Amino acid sequence: MKKPVRLIGLTGTNGAGKGEAVAYFVAKGYADFSLSDIIREELQARGEAVTRDNLIRTGNELRERFGADILARRTMAKVGSGERAVIDSIRNTWEIAFLRRQEGFILLAIDAPIEVRFARVAVRGRDESAADLAAFRKKEAQEQAGGATAQQLEACMAAADRLIVNDGTLPDFHRKLEEVA
């Protein structure tokens, strides 16, 4: 008998649709948590701007100082006992290892072709520190294969229970997500 999914972890490339996946699962009754929110809280406490560069740097600093799974530990402290939750922004294998010890956890990797992702990111208007596709590729390379306390997006995606490629319409993407929960 298949165990019920209680915690859905999301990892994946920038602009692939993780935010849309979160919205989908929230509409299905899951609470929404993001490891990046822990970093945003730290940046606000320091009085620093919430930019992609500052998020990456500060996340790496927190992992170095408090252990590579610190973001997952602090996030799980906010999840209610037995609560169904979707947890976004998983970017380190130690975070995955910690979350895998939680009952009913699965990890989804969300991806899409880089040109599609860059176009999506350009539309949403955040400070992505990438004015063009070449800069976007360079920034992404920084996130792919970091050390133990850095971002390890490539390894996280490889560790996923399932890869979902979001290269079609929104209804197509929702159908793929529906198979999970």
Helices and strands as residue ranges (DSSP letters): E 7-12, H 18-27, E 31-34, H 35-46, H 52-66, H 70-76, E 85-88, H 93-100, E 105-111, H 114-124, H 133-144, H 153-158, E 162-165, H 170-178
